[in-house]
């Protein structure tokens, strides 16, 4: 069982049940050590508020152990903070077949709030978000996003997927319409701060279209 005695509770217990994880106990935040530093990003080209890293099954998460989890959260949180992100979410790629007691938790690292979210079933997450909407709230993009990403107050701009680009994570459903995907072909236990630095550099070079085609693609289609 993976437990973290110095983190903060945020995950809705019912959502945790649907995702196959245990309910949370009271937890508080800890400090962070030195880590990798993200590259300078041209804020006029890209605006990075929320980074999401998706990788591993819940069994893989358990195998990481508490000490390595602590170091990873601190290292990745500092990279995201240096890049200007207010939120960093770590999410499982998929539940996997092995039973797990992985628990959602969070930690403040510098200026970045790191959210550890082991829910690997994006469909269950989406259904629960709709169920959690207050009766007097309209069902629209804004209210659904708020329920899905809370306590983060914005959608992920950059989604780093650990794996090959031939398969999308089952834990992502709603996020795919907005986030910019960067694939890193590696296992969950191989992830380091340097990999996040590389992904942020990739993100900074892109011109986001939010689902639209770039000028080159449009030109190719018109002349094809």
ABEGO torsion letter per residue (X at the ends): XBBBABBBBABBAAAAAAAGBBBBBBBBBBBBBBBBBBBBBBAAABBBABBBBBBEBAAAAAAAEAAAAAAAAAAAAAAAAAAGBABBBBBBABAEABBBABBBBBBBBEABBBBBBABABAAAAAAAAAAABBAABBBBAAAAAAAAAOABABBBABBBBBEBAABBBAABAAAAAABBBBBBBBBAAABBAAAAAAAAAAAAABBBAGGBBBAAAAAAAAAX
